[in-house]
Amino acid sequence: MRFGIPYVLDTLRIELHELQEGMGNYPAWSAEYKGFESKVRQIKEALKVLEKHQLQVTEQ
């Protein structure tokens, strides 16, 4: 079993992909779509932060 930042990054990427697929099932004006959109935005931000942190750790 893997732990740490690489595991979290992989998990978030999978979740992001699934959310983006789910968004396609709803019209862009719907509340469901907006909910997916919000979660996608949050996951993308989390990925940026974690990728930056991982890069800093690997450079040390």
Residue, then its C-alpha position, 0 to 999 in steps of 0.5 A: m500500500r502506498f502512502g504520502i503525497p504521490y498516493v494523494l495526488d493519484t487519488l485526487r487525479i482519479e477523483l477529478h477525472e470522475l467529477q469531470e465525467g459526471m459534469g457531462n451528465y448535467p446541463a451547465w446551468s443546473a445546480e448539480y453541474k455547479g456543485f461538480e464545478s465547485k468540487v473540480r475547482q477545489i481539487k485542481e487547487a489542491l493538486k497545484v499545492l500538493e504538486k508544488h510541495q512534492l517538487q520542493v521535497t524532491e529538490q531537497 
